[in-house]
């Protein structure tokens, strides 16, 4: 079986992100990220989103601008219908979002998970298989000065 390839890069030497070139549902992607890294990508502000997309397109061969990739944002379906990050304890900030115009919608109800496409967020059915972005919450350190490597897991 073909192994997923992971393209890794750092943003501001704070977090190491991993674009995983393997299609999985949101739940499968979350499980994979939690096993091999910290979690699905948590985007802390608009600059993170912009840098994330620029790095993906420049450094990851398969990450074309139209690629849809899961990030760690999901709608809570029990209790109030609110968006929350996959990473426990991480607060979702409505003012720091990058929704595509007209999003979130629910054209394929339910669309409770979020993909990043060309730097914009779209709500999407969680059962669709997409590539995804994991991150490591530890500081990258000197690794940021090294060339990007592709790893097989």
Secondary structure by P-SEA (a helix, b strand, c coil): cbbbbbbbbbccccbbbbbccbbbcaaaaaaaaaaccccccccccaaaaaaaaaaaaaccccccccbbbbccccccccccbbbbbccccbbbbcccccccccccccccccccbbbbcccbbbbccccbbbbbbbbbcccccccccccbbbbcc
